[in-house]
Amino acid sequence: MSFSDLNHEIYLIITTEVDKKKASKIAKILLSEKLIPCVSFKNIESYFWWEGNINQSEEVQLMIKCKKENVNKVCNKIAELHSYEIPEIIYFRVSANKNYHHWVNSF
């Protein structure tokens, strides 16, 4: 694989949920509506300011891959379904190899 094979852009959207059940609900809806081809979960520990205090929480991080055309729809759907008052929804452009790029964009 040459470097030129890696210049294919897709989007990565990151959010967290309180537990696997709620993360799975978001993932299944995004997948069933064919807004995304894939999502990965990871258990994480978060520290954050909330209501004037430093808090700690065990969460599930979702790493969602999608094509450019679906970023707004995916982010809006996450906001609609999310259990948090202010959900973390971070997205950015990433490069992928040609075959993975083609697969992500086929949805």
C-alpha positions as CSV (number, residue, x, y, z in Angstrom):
1,M,0.0,0.0,0.0
2,S,1.4,3.4,-0.9
3,F,0.7,6.7,0.8
4,S,-1.5,7.8,-2.1
5,D,-3.9,5.0,-1.1
6,L,-4.5,6.7,2.2
7,N,-5.9,10.1,0.9
8,H,-9.5,9.0,1.0
9,E,-11.5,11.0,3.5
10,I,-14.3,9.7,5.8
11,Y,-15.6,11.1,9.0
12,L,-15.2,9.9,12.6
13,I,-17.8,10.9,15.1
14,I,-17.2,10.4,18.8
15,T,-19.8,10.4,21.6
16,T,-20.2,8.8,25.0
17,E,-23.1,7.2,26.7
18,V,-23.8,6.3,30.3
19,D,-23.8,2.5,29.6
20,K,-23.6,-0.2,26.9
21,K,-27.4,-0.5,26.6
22,K,-27.9,3.1,25.7
23,A,-24.8,3.1,23.4
24,S,-26.2,0.0,21.7
25,K,-29.6,1.7,21.2
26,I,-27.9,4.7,19.4
27,A,-25.7,2.4,17.3
28,K,-28.6,0.1,16.2
29,I,-30.8,3.0,15.1
30,L,-27.9,4.7,13.1
31,L,-27.2,1.3,11.5
32,S,-30.8,0.4,10.8
33,E,-31.4,3.8,9.2
34,K,-28.3,3.2,7.0
35,L,-26.7,6.4,8.2
36,I,-23.5,4.6,9.1
37,P,-21.7,1.4,8.1
38,C,-20.0,0.8,11.5
39,V,-19.5,1.8,15.1
40,S,-17.0,0.6,17.8
41,F,-17.5,0.7,21.6
42,K,-14.9,1.2,24.3
43,N,-15.3,1.4,28.0
44,I,-13.7,4.6,29.4
45,E,-13.4,6.6,32.6
46,S,-14.2,10.3,32.3
47,Y,-13.5,13.3,34.6
48,F,-15.3,16.5,33.9
49,W,-16.8,19.7,35.4
50,W,-20.6,19.6,35.9
51,E,-22.7,22.0,37.9
52,G,-19.6,23.5,39.7
53,N,-18.0,20.2,40.7
54,I,-15.4,17.8,39.3
55,N,-17.2,14.5,38.5
56,Q,-16.0,11.1,37.5
57,S,-18.0,8.6,35.5
58,E,-17.6,5.2,33.8
59,E,-18.9,5.6,30.2
60,V,-19.1,3.9,26.9
61,Q,-17.4,5.7,24.0
62,L,-18.8,5.3,20.5
63,M,-16.5,5.7,17.6
64,I,-18.8,6.1,14.6
65,K,-17.6,6.1,11.0
66,C,-19.6,7.7,8.2
67,K,-19.4,9.4,4.9
68,K,-19.3,13.2,4.6
69,E,-22.9,13.4,3.3
70,N,-24.3,11.9,6.5
71,V,-22.4,13.8,9.2
72,N,-25.2,16.3,9.9
73,K,-27.9,13.6,9.9
74,V,-25.8,11.4,12.3
75,C,-25.0,14.2,14.7
76,N,-28.7,15.3,14.8
77,K,-29.8,11.8,15.4
78,I,-27.3,11.3,18.2
79,A,-28.5,14.6,19.8
80,E,-32.1,13.4,19.5
81,L,-31.5,10.0,21.1
82,H,-28.8,10.8,23.7
83,S,-29.5,10.4,27.4
84,Y,-27.3,13.4,28.4
85,E,-28.5,16.9,28.8
86,I,-25.4,18.1,26.9
87,P,-24.0,15.2,24.9
88,E,-20.5,15.1,23.6
89,I,-20.6,15.0,19.8
90,I,-17.2,15.5,18.2
91,Y,-16.6,14.9,14.6
92,F,-13.6,15.2,12.3
93,R,-12.3,14.3,8.9
94,V,-9.9,11.4,8.8
95,S,-8.0,9.6,6.0
96,A,-8.7,6.0,5.3
97,N,-7.3,3.4,2.9
98,K,-9.0,3.2,-0.5
99,N,-11.0,0.0,0.2
100,Y,-12.2,1.1,3.6
101,H,-13.2,4.5,2.1
102,H,-15.1,2.8,-0.6
103,W,-16.9,0.6,1.9
104,V,-17.9,3.5,4.2
105,N,-19.2,5.5,1.2
106,S,-21.3,2.6,-0.1
107,F,-23.9,3.3,2.6
